[in-house]
Amino acid sequence: MAGFSFFWVLVIHICLLLGLSFADDPYVNYEFVVSYITASPLGVPQQVIAINGKFPGPTMNITTNNNVVVNVRNKLDEGLLIHWSGIQQRRSSWQDGVLGTNCPIPPRWNWTYQFQVKDQIGSFYYFPSLNFQRASGGFGSIIVNNREIIPIPFDTPYGDITIVIGDWYTQNHTALRRMLNSGRDLGMPDGVLINGKGPYRYNDTLVPDGIDHETITVHPGRTYRIRVSNVGISTSLNFRIQNHNLLLAESEGSYTVQQNYTSLDIHVGQSYSFLVTMDQNASSDYYIVASARFVNETTWRRVTGVGILHYTNSKGPASGPLPGAPQDQFDKTYSMNQARSIRWNVTASGARPNPQGSFRYGSINVTEVYVLKNMPPVTIDGRRRTTLSGISFVNPSTPIRLVDQFKVKGAYKLDFPTRPITGPPRMETSVINGTYRGFMEVILQNNDTKVQTYHMNGYAFFVVGMDYGEWTENSRGTYNKWDGIARSTAQVYPGAWTAILISLDNVGVWNLRTENLDSWYLGQETYVRVVNPEPNNKTEFPIPDNVLYCGALSRMQKPQRISFATSIKGSKQQFLFSFMAIVFEVMVGLCKCSIMYIYSWYDPKNFRANMLSSATSFAELHLTSPYYLEKRGQRIAPAYLLRCSSQRMLLEEKE
């Protein structure tokens, strides 16, 4: 027993010394409990999806190259996946949280995501990606800060404010899903929310009494960074703050040329950050407005989100009419010109010290071209569906990523057409075969009657052109080949096209979809499969040990106990060998600056080790005295508590 105790003391001191000697990217840990709560954002009690009892969910505040560990506990009554919109998942497409890469987390189960925000900065958000759940909430902001050694291209703001906006229905996602399944449109939303709250009562006729609204308190004379994401269903929104200029600074991970706007159109799925100086007098509060675009404004007046900007020395409430939106209901040229004006800041450093513009995308030869065209909904086999190039995507029962890993046959086809098909539309699981290290040109042609926004997982693409009419080969003459913004979501106006360029350097299976939730739900998506012909851990991490199985691989899924990641089983000797391997990982810096709990049961036969994410992160060493515990009448060996790591290790007796 004394020798066993000495072993643990030795291990702990080795961990401490080497933890102080080696540097590594720190871990940031989150616990997400996803459940239903009752809320009344528009004055009508309804079921919404909350994270840790909050709607919207908590803001994730992380830094470039952090290792992010999120343990998700699903307390819904249906499967769940969380997608990290705009987070590129370099080398870790297994963590992407969409049906092409992951099996759903079943009800009452938990699953731990672990990924690194490698070489990224900026403003993003997360949301539930299955079953139309985003229409009921479950979303929240993601901030990825620069490392301190990388300067930002503006003075450090006094504060950082996150705002999520989006259209909203008083029916929950299951009711809206039934409407779509029955072939009906969703119709006009019931309102627009700002940070999960309804409008300020600026008009007694349009806004009923008793609705809670968002108030953002600021100090006069200070400059704030305000990050805004449109997490809604299908409505483009114009964002503005009464009497304040919005100095655009960044969009979805790219610093922009800094320009002032009085308002900016933010389309579904898009994120921006502005520098806003509180330079107005404090005679009253000011309106924050998010209003629907390209609609009959008379009919849609009630579909307007209104919050309050409150100076600490304000002398009274906001009053009077709202600041006006652009008057171009039937002419979208203003909005397109505004979108074209958003340029990449080629001299600023992003996540790395080299300037963003050092990647000269305009001089790279295109290796493959895809023209993706969407149309209004069609009927296929008696069902209302949406299409991309004539194909309505059908998600396979087994995720594509698992299909490739275990060589499941017939689950999907690598035959997505480079041009829209000419025959009748069809429902298929058809995937784009991307070339690793290729340079792909994608033309998004919108032949529908509403704005579509397209998002690609795993990448930031370059928005090089957009115009009205049909794209032709001659359209390339209008491309911006120098400072087109790099981002993950781009709008395509009705009757228009948008061209993007993608450097296919991230191995995985990546969703390319419309962000308009109703169109996405009905099939307007596909995947781009990018495979390194010489697989290695430098381009993609191995399949995670806690992967979930479904579809053709359901037989491989074991019943879940409360565990979060890797399991190590075997004899005492095997256990000690495995544990020493873990200690070696500690030595090279994989365990740093948080909590490690080490428990050992005095059972020579069966042990199991689980790496559990910790919700706390601090650097402190504390070694307890040996103590004994009882478990099912068995004596348990001495336990020591070590606080030194970004993960905690629990050795528990096998059931």
Secondary structure, DSSP 8 states (H G I E B T S, - for coil): -HHHHHHHHHHHHHHHHHHHH-----EEEEEEEEEEEEE-TTSS-EEEEEETTBSS---EEEETT-EEEEEEEE-SSS-B-EEEET---TT-GGGS-STTT---B-TT-EEEEEEE-TT--EEEEEEE-STTGGGGB--EEEEEE--TTS--SS---SEEEEEEEEEE-SS-HHHHHHHHHTT----S-SEEEETTBB---S-TTTS-TT--B-EEEE-TT-EEEEEEEE-SSS--EEEEETT--EEEEEETTEEEEEEEES-EEE-TT-EEEEEEE--S--SS-EEEEEEE-SS-TTTTTTSEEEEEEEETT--S---SS-----S-TT-THHHHHHHHT-BB-TTSB-SSSSBGGGS-GGGS---EEEEEEE-S-EEETTEEE--BTTEEE---SS-HHHHHHHT-TTS-BS---SS--SS--EEE-B-EEEETT-EEEEEEEE-SSS-EEEEETT--EEEEEEEES---GGGGGG---SSB-EESEEEE-TTEEEEEEEE--S-EEEEEEES-HHHHHTT-EEEEEEE-SS--TTTS----TT----GGGGGG-----S--S-EEEE-HHHHHHHHHHHHHHHHTTSS-SS-EEE---S-SS-EEEEEEE-S--------------EETTEE----EEE---SEEEEEEE--
